[in-house]
C-alpha cells in the first residue's frame, strides 16, 4: 500500500466552503486522502489543534495552506501543495 497525502477540509456549511470542497475533490488524485469536516457538527478539536480560525480552510499533511491564512483558495494553491499530483 502506498503512502497517501492527507487532505483535510474544514467548512462551516456555507456556499464558499462548498465551492472549496468541490475544488479540492475535483483536483484530488488517487494519492490524496480527502476528509471534510463541517465544523457545525464535527472536527473542532482537530481544527483547534491545527490553528484553524477561519473557513473554508485546507490542511495538507498537518499544515494549514498559506492561502488559507490570507485569501480565497485557488486551484494553483492546491496544486502547489501537491493535490492532484501522484506521489
Backbone atoms as SQL, in Angstrom:
CREATE TABLE atoms (id INTEGER PRIMARY KEY, chain TEXT, resi INTEGER, resn TEXT, atom TEXT, x REAL, y REAL, z REAL);
INSERT INTO atoms VALUES
  (1, 'A', 1, 'UNK', 'N', 0.847, -1.178, 0.000),
  (2, 'A', 1, 'UNK', 'CA', 0.000, 0.000, 0.000),
  (3, 'A', 1, 'UNK', 'C', 0.886, 1.233, 0.000),
  (4, 'A', 2, 'UNK', 'N', 0.621, 2.162, -0.884),
  (5, 'A', 2, 'UNK', 'CA', 1.431, 3.368, -0.992),
  (6, 'A', 2, 'UNK', 'C', 0.942, 4.444, -0.034),
  (7, 'A', 3, 'UNK', 'N', 1.864, 5.359, 0.259),
  (8, 'A', 3, 'UNK', 'CA', 1.548, 6.460, 1.155),
  (9, 'A', 3, 'UNK', 'C', 0.558, 7.411, 0.484),
  (10, 'A', 4, 'UNK', 'N', -0.336, 7.972, 1.279),
  (11, 'A', 4, 'UNK', 'CA', -1.323, 8.935, 0.769),
  (12, 'A', 4, 'UNK', 'C', -1.072, 10.300, 1.373),
  (13, 'A', 5, 'UNK', 'N', -1.372, 11.327, 0.608),
  (14, 'A', 5, 'UNK', 'CA', -1.346, 12.710, 1.090),
  (15, 'A', 5, 'UNK', 'C', -2.634, 12.935, 1.863),
  (16, 'A', 6, 'UNK', 'N', -2.522, 13.395, 3.096),
  (17, 'A', 6, 'UNK', 'CA', -3.700, 13.614, 3.936),
  (18, 'A', 6, 'UNK', 'C', -4.199, 15.038, 3.717),
  (19, 'A', 7, 'UNK', 'N', -5.397, 15.167, 3.155),
  (20, 'A', 7, 'UNK', 'CA', -6.006, 16.458, 2.863),
  (21, 'A', 7, 'UNK', 'C', -7.257, 16.592, 3.717),
  (22, 'A', 8, 'UNK', 'N', -7.279, 17.616, 4.574),
  (23, 'A', 8, 'UNK', 'CA', -8.434, 17.844, 5.436),
  (24, 'A', 8, 'UNK', 'C', -9.014, 19.218, 5.114),
  (25, 'A', 9, 'UNK', 'N', -10.316, 19.239, 4.867),
  (26, 'A', 9, 'UNK', 'CA', -11.012, 20.480, 4.534),
  (27, 'A', 9, 'UNK', 'C', -11.964, 20.801, 5.679),
  (28, 'A', 10, 'UNK', 'N', -11.841, 22.011, 6.220),
  (29, 'A', 10, 'UNK', 'CA', -12.695, 22.462, 7.317),
  (30, 'A', 10, 'UNK', 'C', -13.689, 23.471, 6.767),
  (31, 'A', 11, 'UNK', 'N', -14.974, 23.225, 7.033),
  (32, 'A', 11, 'UNK', 'CA', -16.026, 24.071, 6.483),
  (33, 'A', 11, 'UNK', 'C', -16.991, 24.516, 7.571),
  (34, 'A', 12, 'UNK', 'N', -17.822, 25.467, 7.192),
  (35, 'A', 12, 'UNK', 'CA', -18.888, 25.923, 8.072),
  (36, 'A', 12, 'UNK', 'C', -20.244, 25.761, 7.423),
  (37, 'A', 13, 'UNK', 'N', -20.276, 25.019, 6.305),
  (38, 'A', 13, 'UNK', 'CA', -21.536, 24.762, 5.621),
  (39, 'A', 13, 'UNK', 'C', -22.021, 25.902, 4.747),
  (40, 'A', 14, 'UNK', 'N', -21.154, 26.852, 4.451),
  (41, 'A', 14, 'UNK', 'CA', -21.563, 27.999, 3.631),
  (42, 'A', 14, 'UNK', 'C', -21.254, 27.737, 2.154),
  (43, 'A', 15, 'UNK', 'N', -21.819, 28.538, 1.244),
  (44, 'A', 15, 'UNK', 'CA', -21.564, 28.349, -0.186),
  (45, 'A', 15, 'UNK', 'C', -20.082, 28.460, -0.556),
  (46, 'A', 16, 'UNK', 'N', -19.326, 29.340, 0.090),
  (47, 'A', 16, 'UNK', 'CA', -17.893, 29.441, -0.196),
  (48, 'A', 16, 'UNK', 'C', -17.163, 28.177, 0.234),
  (49, 'A', 17, 'UNK', 'N', -17.573, 27.618, 1.345),
  (50, 'A', 17, 'UNK', 'CA', -16.989, 26.363, 1.806),
  (51, 'A', 17, 'UNK', 'C', -17.313, 25.236, 0.828),
  (52, 'A', 18, 'UNK', 'N', -18.550, 25.180, 0.381),
  (53, 'A', 18, 'UNK', 'CA', -18.964, 24.152, -0.570),
  (54, 'A', 18, 'UNK', 'C', -18.149, 24.249, -1.855),
  (55, 'A', 19, 'UNK', 'N', -17.868, 25.465, -2.297),
  (56, 'A', 19, 'UNK', 'CA', -17.068, 25.691, -3.504),
  (57, 'A', 19, 'UNK', 'C', -15.649, 25.140, -3.314),
  (58, 'A', 20, 'UNK', 'N', -15.086, 25.358, -2.138),
  (59, 'A', 20, 'UNK', 'CA', -13.737, 24.863, -1.855),
  (60, 'A', 20, 'UNK', 'C', -13.719, 23.344, -1.786),
  (61, 'A', 21, 'UNK', 'N', -14.704, 22.745, -1.136),
  (62, 'A', 21, 'UNK', 'CA', -14.793, 21.283, -1.067),
  (63, 'A', 21, 'UNK', 'C', -14.861, 20.706, -2.479),
  (64, 'A', 22, 'UNK', 'N', -15.681, 21.292, -3.316),
  (65, 'A', 22, 'UNK', 'CA', -15.817, 20.829, -4.701),
  (66, 'A', 22, 'UNK', 'C', -14.482, 20.922, -5.431),
  (67, 'A', 23, 'UNK', 'N', -13.780, 22.034, -5.273),
  (68, 'A', 23, 'UNK', 'CA', -12.495, 22.229, -5.944),
  (69, 'A', 23, 'UNK', 'C', -11.466, 21.207, -5.470),
  (70, 'A', 24, 'UNK', 'N', -11.385, 20.989, -4.168),
  (71, 'A', 24, 'UNK', 'CA', -10.439, 20.001, -3.638),
  (72, 'A', 24, 'UNK', 'C', -10.755, 18.623, -4.206),
  (73, 'A', 25, 'UNK', 'N', -12.022, 18.233, -4.186),
  (74, 'A', 25, 'UNK', 'CA', -12.404, 16.908, -4.688),
  (75, 'A', 25, 'UNK', 'C', -12.143, 16.763, -6.184),
  (76, 'A', 26, 'UNK', 'N', -12.333, 17.850, -6.945),
  (77, 'A', 26, 'UNK', 'CA', -12.057, 17.802, -8.386),
  (78, 'A', 26, 'UNK', 'C', -10.575, 17.614, -8.665),
  (79, 'A', 27, 'UNK', 'N', -9.719, 18.229, -7.848),
  (80, 'A', 27, 'UNK', 'CA', -8.279, 18.181, -8.077),
  (81, 'A', 27, 'UNK', 'C', -7.603, 16.974, -7.443),
  (82, 'A', 28, 'UNK', 'N', -8.240, 16.362, -6.465),
  (83, 'A', 28, 'UNK', 'CA', -7.628, 15.242, -5.754),
  (84, 'A', 28, 'UNK', 'C', -7.371, 14.072, -6.696),
  (85, 'A', 29, 'UNK', 'N', -6.252, 13.391, -6.435),
  (86, 'A', 29, 'UNK', 'CA', -5.886, 12.225, -7.228),
  (87, 'A', 29, 'UNK', 'C', -5.872, 10.996, -6.321),
  (88, 'A', 30, 'UNK', 'N', -5.554, 9.830, -6.854),
  (89, 'A', 30, 'UNK', 'CA', -5.519, 8.631, -6.015),
  (90, 'A', 30, 'UNK', 'C', -4.517, 8.717, -4.856),
  (91, 'A', 31, 'UNK', 'N', -3.544, 9.624, -4.934),
  (92, 'A', 31, 'UNK', 'CA', -2.581, 9.796, -3.847),
  (93, 'A', 31, 'UNK', 'C', -3.098, 10.703, -2.738),
  (94, 'A', 32, 'UNK', 'N', -4.294, 11.257, -2.920),
  (95, 'A', 32, 'UNK', 'CA', -4.876, 12.175, -1.934),
  (96, 'A', 32, 'UNK', 'C', -5.999, 11.484, -1.165),
  (97, 'A', 33, 'UNK', 'N', -5.927, 11.567, 0.146),
  (98, 'A', 33, 'UNK', 'CA', -6.988, 11.068, 1.014),
  (99, 'A', 33, 'UNK', 'C', -7.705, 12.292, 1.587),
  (100, 'A', 34, 'UNK', 'N', -8.881, 12.605, 1.055),
  (101, 'A', 34, 'UNK', 'CA', -9.603, 13.829, 1.418),
  (102, 'A', 34, 'UNK', 'C', -10.657, 13.537, 2.489),
  (103, 'A', 35, 'UNK', 'N', -10.613, 14.343, 3.560),
  (104, 'A', 35, 'UNK', 'CA', -11.622, 14.278, 4.619),
  (105, 'A', 35, 'UNK', 'C', -12.189, 15.678, 4.789),
  (106, 'A', 36, 'UNK', 'N', -13.509, 15.776, 4.842),
  (107, 'A', 36, 'UNK', 'CA', -14.185, 17.065, 5.017),
  (108, 'A', 36, 'UNK', 'C', -14.820, 17.097, 6.398),
  (109, 'A', 37, 'UNK', 'N', -14.544, 18.175, 7.136),
  (110, 'A', 37, 'UNK', 'CA', -15.137, 18.377, 8.458),
  (111, 'A', 37, 'UNK', 'C', -16.047, 19.597, 8.409),
  (112, 'A', 38, 'UNK', 'N', -17.310, 19.398, 8.700),
  (113, 'A', 38, 'UNK', 'CA', -18.249, 20.512, 8.851),
  (114, 'A', 38, 'UNK', 'C', -18.202, 20.892, 10.323),
  (115, 'A', 39, 'UNK', 'N', -17.593, 22.018, 10.617),
  (116, 'A', 39, 'UNK', 'CA', -17.345, 22.411, 12.000),
  (117, 'A', 39, 'UNK', 'C', -18.617, 22.660, 12.800),
  (118, 'A', 40, 'UNK', 'N', -19.757, 22.701, 12.133),
  (119, 'A', 40, 'UNK', 'CA', -21.015, 22.800, 12.867),
  (120, 'A', 40, 'UNK', 'C', -21.335, 21.483, 13.562),
  (121, 'A', 41, 'UNK', 'N', -20.743, 20.381, 13.052),
  (122, 'A', 41, 'UNK', 'CA', -21.078, 19.046, 13.554),
  (123, 'A', 41, 'UNK', 'C', -19.893, 18.243, 14.073),
  (124, 'A', 42, 'UNK', 'N', -18.691, 18.532, 13.569),
  (125, 'A', 42, 'UNK', 'CA', -17.538, 17.690, 13.897),
  (126, 'A', 42, 'UNK', 'C', -16.233, 18.420, 13.598),
  (127, 'A', 43, 'UNK', 'N', -15.153, 17.907, 14.156),
  (128, 'A', 43, 'UNK', 'CA', -13.825, 18.370, 13.789),
  (129, 'A', 43, 'UNK', 'C', -13.268, 19.568, 14.542),
  (130, 'A', 44, 'UNK', 'N', -13.983, 20.093, 15.535),
  (131, 'A', 44, 'UNK', 'CA', -13.497, 21.292, 16.228),
  (132, 'A', 44, 'UNK', 'C', -12.178, 21.043, 16.960),
  (133, 'A', 45, 'UNK', 'N', -12.027, 19.896, 17.583),
  (134, 'A', 45, 'UNK', 'CA', -10.773, 19.606, 18.288),
  (135, 'A', 45, 'UNK', 'C', -9.600, 19.579, 17.311),
  (136, 'A', 46, 'UNK', 'N', -9.825, 18.942, 16.184),
  (137, 'A', 46, 'UNK', 'CA', -8.784, 18.868, 15.152),
  (138, 'A', 46, 'UNK', 'C', -8.476, 20.254, 14.601),
  (139, 'A', 47, 'UNK', 'N', -9.494, 21.059, 14.361),
  (140, 'A', 47, 'UNK', 'CA', -9.305, 22.421, 13.845),
  (141, 'A', 47, 'UNK', 'C', -8.479, 23.247, 14.833),
  (142, 'A', 48, 'UNK', 'N', -8.784, 23.129, 16.110),
  (143, 'A', 48, 'UNK', 'CA', -8.027, 23.864, 17.138),
  (144, 'A', 48, 'UNK', 'C', -6.575, 23.405, 17.169),
  (145, 'A', 49, 'UNK', 'N', -6.362, 22.102, 17.038),
  (146, 'A', 49, 'UNK', 'CA', -5.003, 21.543, 17.043),
  (147, 'A', 49, 'UNK', 'C', -4.165, 22.169, 15.920),
  (148, 'A', 50, 'UNK', 'N', -4.759, 22.331, 14.758),
  (149, 'A', 50, 'UNK', 'CA', -4.038, 22.900, 13.614),
  (150, 'A', 50, 'UNK', 'C', -3.955, 24.427, 13.663),
  (151, 'A', 51, 'UNK', 'N', -4.818, 25.052, 14.458),
  (152, 'A', 51, 'UNK', 'CA', -4.844, 26.516, 14.491),
  (153, 'A', 51, 'UNK', 'C', -5.783, 27.114, 13.462),
  (154, 'A', 52, 'UNK', 'N', -6.737, 26.323, 12.999),
  (155, 'A', 52, 'UNK', 'CA', -7.734, 26.818, 12.044),
  (156, 'A', 52, 'UNK', 'C', -8.592, 27.863, 12.749),
  (157, 'A', 53, 'UNK', 'N', -8.674, 29.052, 12.141),
  (158, 'A', 53, 'UNK', 'CA', -9.512, 30.093, 12.748),
  (159, 'A', 53, 'UNK', 'C', -10.442, 30.749, 11.750),
  (160, 'A', 54, 'UNK', 'N', -10.525, 30.166, 10.555),
  (161, 'A', 54, 'UNK', 'CA', -11.473, 30.655, 9.554),
  (162, 'A', 54, 'UNK', 'C', -11.810, 29.502, 8.617),
  (163, 'A', 55, 'UNK', 'N', -12.936, 29.628, 7.952),
  (164, 'A', 55, 'UNK', 'CA', -13.359, 28.619, 6.977),
  (165, 'A', 55, 'UNK', 'C', -13.744, 29.314, 5.682),
  (166, 'A', 56, 'UNK', 'N', -13.593, 28.658, 4.553),
  (167, 'A', 56, 'UNK', 'CA', -13.038, 27.321, 4.408),
  (168, 'A', 56, 'UNK', 'C', -11.543, 27.327, 4.686),
  (169, 'A', 57, 'UNK', 'N', -11.034, 26.162, 5.058),
  (170, 'A', 57, 'UNK', 'CA', -9.625, 26.026, 5.369),
  (171, 'A', 57, 'UNK', 'C', -9.183, 24.638, 4.937),
  (172, 'A', 58, 'UNK', 'N', -7.967, 24.546, 4.384),
  (173, 'A', 58, 'UNK', 'CA', -7.438, 23.273, 3.917),
  (174, 'A', 58, 'UNK', 'C', -6.115, 23.008, 4.619),
  (175, 'A', 59, 'UNK', 'N', -5.991, 21.798, 5.166),
  (176, 'A', 59, 'UNK', 'CA', -4.770, 21.354, 5.823),
  (177, 'A', 59, 'UNK', 'C', -4.254, 20.165, 5.025),
  (178, 'A', 60, 'UNK', 'N', -2.981, 20.229, 4.607),
  (179, 'A', 60, 'UNK', 'CA', -2.369, 19.140, 3.856),
  (180, 'A', 60, 'UNK', 'C', -1.213, 18.585, 4.681),
  (181, 'A', 61, 'UNK', 'N', -1.296, 17.308, 4.982),
  (182, 'A', 61, 'UNK', 'CA', -0.281, 16.633, 5.786),
  (183, 'A', 61, 'UNK', 'C', 0.040, 17.400, 7.069),
  (184, 'A', 62, 'UNK', 'N', -1.014, 17.883, 7.739),
  (185, 'A', 62, 'UNK', 'CA', -0.873, 18.521, 9.033),
  (186, 'A', 62, 'UNK', 'C', -0.517, 19.991, 9.024),
  (187, 'A', 63, 'UNK', 'N', -0.446, 20.610, 7.838),
  (188, 'A', 63, 'UNK', 'CA', -0.079, 22.023, 7.754),
  (189, 'A', 63, 'UNK', 'C', -1.160, 22.814, 7.031),
  (190, 'A', 64, 'UNK', 'N', -1.574, 23.930, 7.653),
  (191, 'A', 64, 'UNK', 'CA', -2.549, 24.813, 7.011),
  (192, 'A', 64, 'UNK', 'C', -1.899, 25.429, 5.780),
  (193, 'A', 65, 'UNK', 'N', -2.612, 25.394, 4.663),
  (194, 'A', 65, 'UNK', 'CA', -2.089, 26.034, 3.465),
  (195, 'A', 65, 'UNK', 'C', -1.965, 27.535, 3.689),
  (196, 'A', 66, 'UNK', 'N', -0.889, 28.101, 3.198),
  (197, 'A', 66, 'UNK', 'CA', -0.644, 29.536, 3.365),
  (198, 'A', 66, 'UNK', 'C', -1.809, 30.361, 2.814),
  (199, 'A', 67, 'UNK', 'N', -2.398, 29.906, 1.721),
  (200, 'A', 67, 'UNK', 'CA', -3.511, 30.649, 1.119),
  (201, 'A', 67, 'UNK', 'C', -4.709, 30.736, 2.054),
  (202, 'A', 68, 'UNK', 'N', -4.860, 29.769, 2.938),
  (203, 'A', 68, 'UNK', 'CA', -5.991, 29.771, 3.861),
  (204, 'A', 68, 'UNK', 'C', -5.819, 30.796, 4.969),
  (205, 'A', 69, 'UNK', 'N', -4.618, 31.276, 5.124),
  (206, 'A', 69, 'UNK', 'CA', -4.345, 32.271, 6.148),
  (207, 'A', 69, 'UNK', 'C', -4.628, 33.680, 5.646),
  (208, 'A', 70, 'UNK', 'N', -4.742, 33.857, 4.319),
  (209, 'A', 70, 'UNK', 'CA', -4.821, 35.217, 3.809),
  (210, 'A', 70, 'UNK', 'C', -5.895, 35.490, 2.778),
  (211, 'A', 71, 'UNK', 'N', -6.362, 34.490, 2.050),
  (212, 'A', 71, 'UNK', 'CA', -7.302, 34.765, 0.965),
  (213, 'A', 71, 'UNK', 'C', -8.019, 33.502, 0.523),
  (214, 'A', 72, 'UNK', 'N', -8.840, 33.647, -0.507),
  (215, 'A', 72, 'UNK', 'CA', -9.585, 32.524, -1.068),
  (216, 'A', 72, 'UNK', 'C', -8.627, 31.492, -1.661),
  (217, 'A', 73, 'UNK', 'N', -8.973, 30.244, -1.510),
  (218, 'A', 73, 'UNK', 'CA', -8.170, 29.139, -2.022),
  (219, 'A', 73, 'UNK', 'C', -8.363, 29.015, -3.532),
  (220, 'A', 74, 'UNK', 'N', -7.261, 28.805, -4.261),
  (221, 'A', 74, 'UNK', 'CA', -7.322, 28.648, -5.717),
  (222, 'A', 74, 'UNK', 'C', -6.807, 27.267, -6.118),
  (223, 'A', 75, 'UNK', 'N', -7.089, 26.874, -7.344),
  (224, 'A', 75, 'UNK', 'CA', -6.581, 25.606, -7.864),
  (225, 'A', 75, 'UNK', 'C', -5.051, 25.628, -7.871),
  (226, 'A', 76, 'UNK', 'N', -4.456, 26.763, -8.194),
  (227, 'A', 76, 'UNK', 'CA', -2.993, 26.892, -8.212),
  (228, 'A', 76, 'UNK', 'C', -2.413, 26.608, -6.828),
  (229, 'A', 77, 'UNK', 'N', -3.029, 27.162, -5.799),
  (230, 'A', 77, 'UNK', 'CA', -2.566, 26.926, -4.431),
  (231, 'A', 77, 'UNK', 'C', -2.607, 25.438, -4.087),
  (232, 'A', 78, 'UNK', 'N', -3.693, 24.778, -4.436),
  (233, 'A', 78, 'UNK', 'CA', -3.852, 23.365, -4.129),
  (234, 'A', 78, 'UNK', 'C', -2.833, 22.516, -4.887),
  (235, 'A', 79, 'UNK', 'N', -2.645, 22.822, -6.165),
  (236, 'A', 79, 'UNK', 'CA', -1.671, 22.076, -6.960),
  (237, 'A', 79, 'UNK', 'C', -0.262, 22.273, -6.424),
  (238, 'A', 80, 'UNK', 'N', 0.074, 23.498, -6.005),
  (239, 'A', 80, 'UNK', 'CA', 1.396, 23.763, -5.434),
  (240, 'A', 80, 'UNK', 'C', 1.610, 22.979, -4.140),
  (241, 'A', 81, 'UNK', 'N', 0.516, 22.637, -3.446),
  (242, 'A', 81, 'UNK', 'CA', 0.596, 21.833, -2.224),
  (243, 'A', 81, 'UNK', 'C', 0.656, 20.340, -2.545),
  (244, 'A', 82, 'UNK', 'N', 0.541, 19.985, -3.829),
  (245, 'A', 82, 'UNK', 'CA', 0.655, 18.598, -4.242),
  (246, 'A', 82, 'UNK', 'C', -0.653, 17.896, -4.499),
  (247, 'A', 83, 'UNK', 'N', -1.770, 18.570, -4.299),
  (248, 'A', 83, 'UNK', 'CA', -3.066, 17.920, -4.524),
  (249, 'A', 83, 'UNK', 'C', -3.244, 17.666, -6.022),
  (250, 'A', 84, 'UNK', 'N', -3.543, 16.437, -6.342),
  (251, 'A', 84, 'UNK', 'CA', -3.747, 16.052, -7.733),
  (252, 'A', 84, 'UNK', 'C', -2.499, 15.547, -8.432),
  (253, 'A', 85, 'UNK', 'N', -1.358, 15.542, -7.731),
  (254, 'A', 85, 'UNK', 'CA', -0.094, 15.096, -8.308),
  (255, 'A', 85, 'UNK', 'C', 0.287, 13.777, -7.638),
  (256, 'A', 86, 'UNK', 'N', 0.321, 12.692, -8.409),
  (257, 'A', 86, 'UNK', 'CA', 0.642, 11.403, -7.809),
  (258, 'A', 86, 'UNK', 'C', 2.003, 11.425, -7.104),
  (259, 'A', 87, 'UNK', 'N', 2.104, 10.700, -6.015),
  (260, 'A', 87, 'UNK', 'CA', 3.372, 10.613, -5.267),
  (261, 'A', 87, 'UNK', 'C', 4.338, 9.694, -5.950);
